[in-house]
Amino acid sequence: MKVSSPIFENNGSIPAEYTCDGEGRNPLLLVTDAPENAKGLVLIVDDPDAPMGIFTHWVVWNIPADIEEISEETLASLAKVGKNSAGEVGWIAPCPPNGIHHYRFQVFALSQLLNIPEGSDRDTVEREMEKSVIDRAELVGEYQRRTEEPA
């Protein structure tokens, strides 16, 4: 299985329009070669460089296994969305306080759908999916906020 994006390359820079410095929408993700026996996908986006520990930006589960494009719009009616580290249900755009941060877009193929309620947190999702992961893929993007130069 592979996850990629037409917006940025693996280990490449995420354009500002997909962060808190722009419109803040999530970048389009492309999923290919999911296992034929997968029943659903889980998407977890996080920032391991966050000052207080790993910050979860998005957690989504029960994504149809045959989906080829992942965006907020396509997932709205197709999957269940959980809480991010800000305590909100849904996507929260990258907004690093300082330095370069790495954002991991992780996709997991599962042998069964998860029977947990919408709005569950990442820990619950990971605990429920751990025995049914049959494949995984990851795309990493970087972002550093621009700061104004002193006059």
Buried (B, 14 or more C-beta within 10 A) or exposed (E): BBBBBEBBEEEEEBBBEBBBBEEBBBBBBBBEEBEEEBBBBBBBBBBEBBEEEEBBBBBBBBBBBEBEEBEBEBBEEEBBBBBBBEEEBBBBBBBBEEEEBBBBBBBBBBBBBBEBEEEBBBEBBBEBBEEBBBBBBEBBBBBBBEEEEEE
